[in-house]
Amino acid sequence: MQRWPRCFVGILNMAHRAIFLDRDGTINEEVGYVNHIERFSLLPRVGQAIRLLNQHEWKAVVITNQSGVARGYFPELLIHQVHQKMQDLLKREGAYLDGIYYCPHHPDIGVPPYRQKCRCRKPAPGLIEEAVKTLNLDPSRSYVIGDRGGDIEFAHQVGAKAILVLTGYGKGEWEYFRDQWKVKPEHVAEDLFEAVQWILHQEWLKTNLEKGE
């Protein structure tokens, strides 16, 4: 589990809850590498899911590895264009993201500065650390939602709960590789919308239990 630097400790009690979202296969259709903006499209019910988070005052934060830059599949500029399109599509559905953080690196492929052993490539915690500082978040009260076993490992490393979605690579990961995972998700959901519904229900149960209802 991630041990947070001393500078974080004082703010966590006042920090926000967050849902850390994987991108490809969780928010948008899994197409391999999104090497052109026209290859990016939201999965069904994603706008509804993120709108629910907004309405219930959860921070919605995208954390994504984009090693296609290091591999030479597309320029880093395309990531920004795709993320603008993602925000525009969500805005049409009355939803928004509170933050987007990405890693363009790969430890073994490409040329510097993109070929490097960085701290921002999941499951390393660098992007979460940046989000925690910038958005004042509390990982221990947060969830990670993704479609890969690495997302589950990532969640537990940063002290968050994990949900696997069966979109993208999720169904194959769960069916064929779950026995190899060191940690298991708290829940497996059909898609992002179902995952968000489950989280909100769990938090409602927890609140009522604390009230003694």
VEXMILO-116295 format. One line per field, with one value per residue (C-alpha): residue in one letter; x, y, z. Coordinates in steps of 0.02 Angstrom, whole numbers, plus 50000, padded with zeros to 5 digits. Each point is the difference from the previous one (the first is absolute). Example, Ala and Ser with C-alpha at 12.3 -4.5 7.8 and 13.67 -1.06 7.14 Angstrom:
2
res = (A|S)
x = (50615|50069)
y = (49775|50172)
z = (50390|49967)
***
This chain:
213
res = (M|Q|R|W|P|R|C|F|V|G|I|L|N|M|A|H|R|A|I|F|L|D|R|D|G|T|I|N|E|E|V|G|Y|V|N|H|I|E|R|F|S|L|L|P|R|V|G|Q|A|I|R|L|L|N|Q|H|E|W|K|A|V|V|I|T|N|Q|S|G|V|A|R|G|Y|F|P|E|L|L|I|H|Q|V|H|Q|K|M|Q|D|L|L|K|R|E|G|A|Y|L|D|G|I|Y|Y|C|P|H|H|P|D|I|G|V|P|P|Y|R|Q|K|C|R|C|R|K|P|A|P|G|L|I|E|E|A|V|K|T|L|N|L|D|P|S|R|S|Y|V|I|G|D|R|G|G|D|I|E|F|A|H|Q|V|G|A|K|A|I|L|V|L|T|G|Y|G|K|G|E|W|E|Y|F|R|D|Q|W|K|V|K|P|E|H|V|A|E|D|L|F|E|A|V|Q|W|I|L|H|Q|E|W|L|K|T|N|L|E|K|G|E)
x = (50000|50063|50072|49961|50131|49984|49936|49840|49956|49935|49877|49924|49869|49928|50031|49874|49944|50043|49967|50161|49951|50102|49968|50011|49876|49918|49944|50024|49995|50157|50078|50181|50086|49897|50117|49870|49868|49863|50040|49942|49819|49919|49931|49811|49941|50168|49926|49863|50127|50112|49849|49948|50171|49987|49827|50059|50156|50129|50153|50013|50183|50074|50167|50065|50157|50029|50161|49951|50098|50160|49966|49988|49818|49938|50064|49969|49895|49868|49974|49947|49885|49919|49976|49919|49881|49964|49955|49893|49904|49972|49943|49862|49936|50010|50157|50178|50169|50091|50171|50091|50174|50099|50169|50079|50152|50060|50148|50078|49931|50027|50124|50026|49911|49859|50105|50027|49964|49879|49889|49845|49970|49867|50009|50131|49915|50070|49841|49895|50124|49985|49809|49997|50102|49913|49819|50016|49945|49998|50047|49942|49821|50012|49977|50093|49896|50084|49996|50171|50079|50131|49864|49953|50182|50015|49849|50069|50173|49927|49882|49838|49864|49991|49862|50026|49886|49965|50012|50162|50119|49903|49903|50154|50107|49872|49966|50178|50120|49913|50079|50170|49959|50079|49848|49818|49876|49867|49872|49984|49878|49931|50050|50043|49819|49970|50164|49949|49828|50083|50116|49859|49897|50146|50029|49814|50003|50155|49923|49840|50098|50100|49837|49932|49853)
y = (50000|50173|50099|50182|50136|50101|50152|49905|49943|50165|50026|49827|50024|50145|49920|49948|49827|49954|49870|49969|49942|49903|50067|49873|49859|50085|50169|49975|49853|49893|50011|49960|50168|50156|50063|50115|50108|49916|49835|50070|49970|49988|49834|49993|50078|50079|50175|49945|49920|50154|50114|49896|50026|50187|50007|49906|50109|49868|50060|49912|49982|49910|49911|49922|49924|50060|49913|50016|50163|49910|49862|50128|49960|50179|50171|50062|50140|49871|49954|50178|50003|49836|50060|50159|49894|49891|50153|50071|49836|49991|50181|49959|49875|50122|49922|50057|49937|50084|49948|49902|49931|49896|49916|50001|49897|49822|49929|49904|50066|50162|50141|50120|50089|49878|49845|50009|49906|50129|50008|50048|49839|49895|49905|50122|50135|50159|50058|49969|50100|50144|49991|49992|50159|50095|49953|49967|49818|49860|49834|49900|50060|49975|49867|49950|49934|49913|49852|49923|49903|50137|50124|49889|49990|50189|50031|49898|50079|50173|49945|50012|49872|49918|49959|49902|50037|49867|50122|50014|49862|49972|49843|49908|50060|49940|49833|49948|50091|50038|49849|50077|50167|50036|50104|49990|50140|50047|49983|49948|50104|49984|50178|50169|50047|49841|50028|50176|49940|49868|50128|50120|49860|49943|50177|50019|49840|50058|50169|49923|49875|50141|50090|49841|49991)
z = (50000|49958|50146|49965|50030|50160|49905|49956|50175|50065|49858|49981|50135|49900|49831|49868|49950|49821|49868|49903|49827|49875|49824|49857|50023|50151|49932|49814|49880|50007|49826|50040|49985|49966|49864|49921|50080|49898|50086|50168|50052|50171|50059|50033|50164|50040|49996|50120|50116|50012|50018|50151|50077|49970|50079|50154|50020|49961|49906|49831|49951|49850|50026|49839|49926|49822|49949|49816|50006|50054|49873|49860|49959|50021|50059|50176|49927|49951|50183|50037|49848|50051|50178|49937|49895|50152|50104|49859|49983|50187|50006|49875|50129|50145|50073|50032|50060|50144|49938|49864|50030|49877|49980|49825|50050|49980|50097|49855|49835|49904|50020|50146|50076|49967|50035|50186|50162|50068|50155|49902|49902|50087|50113|50068|50106|49921|49913|50155|50105|49878|50004|50190|50013|49861|50041|50188|49994|50129|49917|50152|49969|49813|49865|49843|49855|49854|49881|50036|50141|50009|50050|50147|50055|49977|50113|50142|49984|50027|50139|49900|49968|49828|49878|49840|49853|49871|49854|49901|50053|50161|49956|49936|50145|50127|49916|49958|50118|50165|50086|49966|50082|50169|50050|49949|49965|50126|49862|49817|49896|49825|49957|50075|50034|50101|50093|50050|50055|50109|50080|50038|50077|50109|50060|50038|50103|50092|50040|50066|50104|50079|50040|50078|49881)
***
